[in-house]
């Protein structure tokens, strides 16, 4: 797993993204919210934030294959 800091948040990129230059990075802000951004885009306006509850619901949906196409 790769890690880097951006706007005071330590972001992580999945180890499954090694071969792709365009990755999603995820980090936890000091207030507990979850921040999501494009790993190659440094525009702070393009960081999405979610509450812990929203993030848990999303992860639960991913694990339940609710987003498979």
RANOR-V675721 format. One record per backbone hydrogen bond with DSSP energy under -0.5 kcal/mol. CO is the residue of the C=O (numbers start at 1). NH is the residue of the N-H. Records with the same first field share a line. If there is no record, write none. Layout:
BEGIN
CO=NH  NH
END
This chain:
BEGIN
2=13
4=11
6=9
9=6  11
10=28
11=4
12=26
13=2
14=17
15=18
17=20
21=23
23=39
24=14
25=37
26=12
27=29  35
29=32
33=29
34=50
35=27
36=48
37=25
38=41
40=42
42=44
43=46
44=47
46=48
48=36
50=34
51=55
52=56
53=57
54=58
55=59
56=60
57=61
58=62
59=63
60=64
61=66
62=65
65=68
END
